[in-house]
């Protein structure tokens, strides 16, 4: 299966269990891998034969910036479900949600979850 990758989508969101996370917000970074057949687009050079990743970006931006979840697991699940629903050519999606300022109480580079979802026929 072919893949479209979108890496390092940066947003400001209000996700987390702490009240301060819901008030102040923090950065979230999203990586996506969309599995789809790109052969028609490769042959035709036609945007209508592929998944328009600018539209995917807009969908993810809306979810991250305009909704609120306690867990990044839920945020990632909603993103995956919406991509599968909104883009019929996508057969599977891998979503990585990075929360680099998670309230861990120590020094770290990143906290992240990786979710893989497949279309059910």
N, C-alpha and C positions, 0 to 999 in steps of 0.2 A: 504494500500500500504506500502511496506517495504521502508526503507530509508538507504542511505549511507550518512554519515556526514563527512565532512572535515572541520575542525575548525582551525582558526588561520594560514592560509597560508600567509606567509610574503614575500613581494616583494618591490622593489624600483621602483617607477614610476614617470612620468613627467606629471601628469594630473592636470588640474586646469586652471582657467581663468587668473591668474596673470602671467606676463612674467617670474617672478622669479621662479614660480613653474615649468615652462617649461625648465628653465636653470639649476636649482639646484636639482630638484626632491625632493621626500620625501617618507616616508614609506606608504605602503598601506597593509591592512590586509583583507583577504577574507575568509568568511565562506560560505560553500555550504551544501545544503541538496538536495540529488538526490533521487527522488521517482521512484522506480522500483520494479519489482517482483524478490525477491531473493530466491524463493523456489527451483528452479533448482540448483542453486549454493549451497544452504544449503544441498540438497540431494546428490549432486555429489562430492562436495569438489573440483570443477574444476574452475580455474580462467576464463576459456573461457565462463562460464555460468553466469558471473557477469560483472560489470563495473569495469575495472582496474583503480583504483583511482590514480595510479602513472601516467597514461596517462592523466587523468583529470587534475592533477597537472601541467603537462607539457603544456597543452593547456592554462590553466589560466595564468601560468607564461609568456608564449609568449605574450598573450594579454596585461597583465599589464605592462610588462617590455619593449615591443617593439612597442607599439602604443601610441598615445597621444590623449586624449580627454579633453575638457574643464570641463565637468561635471562628477561627480561620478555616476550620474544616467545613463549616456550614457555608461560608463565603465561597470557597472553592467548589462545593457541591452545586450551589446555585449557578455559578458561572458555567460549569460543565453542562448542567441540565439545560440552561438557556441556549448555549451554543448548539447542542444536539437538536433542540426544538426549532431554533430559528434558521438553521443552515442544513437543509436536508442532504446535501452531498457529503457532509461530514459523517463518517462512519464511526469514528472514535476521537476522543479528545483527552489530552493530558494537561492538567492545570496545576501549576505550581504557584502557591500563594506565599510570598515572602513578607515577613513582618520584622524588619530589621531593628525596630525600637520596642520590641516586646518587653513587658515589664518582668524581666527575669531576675533582676537584682544582682547582676554580675556582668563581666565583660564577655561579649560574644559577637560574632560576625552576623549571624542571621538565625531566625527561627522560621521554619517553612513547613508546609505540607504539600504533598504531591498526590493528586487524585487522577485516576484513569477511569473513564466512562466510555461505554460502547453503546451504539444504537441498538435497540432491541426491535427486531422486525416483527 
